[in-house]
């Protein structure tokens, strides 16, 4: 019996010492630390930068604008009178389609330069902004970006649009040339005696201003789509930090 008691005592000591060692091992295992303010800010910036790059890449492809009904840039509303009276303009339908194509080609060309402009703005985001955005709607970061950067982005983006609209694209003719040909023919008619009698109004639109705003609308729309993917689709979180920051929303 003495022997059995000694054996049991040894086993208990062994088990207890084993548990102590096991606890030490558990203590050394990596534990997911809570999100820091800096991580939230960097995670949001990563998300926006990823979205901006993806959106810029998508829109800068041939037919990135022209082939996507959600962002395709049509003629300004002021030009609706032209479309309604195409039969009165020689070759009117072809002229309109040609201008629409060139406008969208200009936007696609300008989109190649959009990502760096966005990224420069994204880096200005504060930690407070990041925390409110993290818990916001699926497009909260995009709304913040549009709200805080649109004017600066417009001022940087418009000259690129202008260069693009003045660049000879098809058969040596620029977008601006096509637009001026179209509106010029219409305005000649509108300003004629017959046009005034018919009540036609000339069309005077700053094409670069219109095009820049529509191009930015499309760009922000694509950024919103990319942001939602990162928020709701685990596979879209392509970096460990994105997984950690947006994974906290899944809990």
Buried (B, 14 or more C-beta within 10 A) or exposed (E): EEEEEEEEEEEEEEEEEEEEEEEEEEEEEEEEEEBEEEBBBBBBBBBBBBBBBBBBBBBBEEEBBBEBEEBBBBBBEBBEBBBEBBEBBEEBEEBBEBBBBBBBBBBBBBBBBBBEBBBEBBEEBEBEBBBEBBEEEBBBBBBBBBEBBBEEBBEBBBEBBBBBBEBEBEEEEBBBBBBBBBBEBBBEBBEEEEBEEEEBEBBEBEBBBBBBBBBBBBBBBBBBBBBBBBBEEEEBBEEEBBBBBBBBEEE
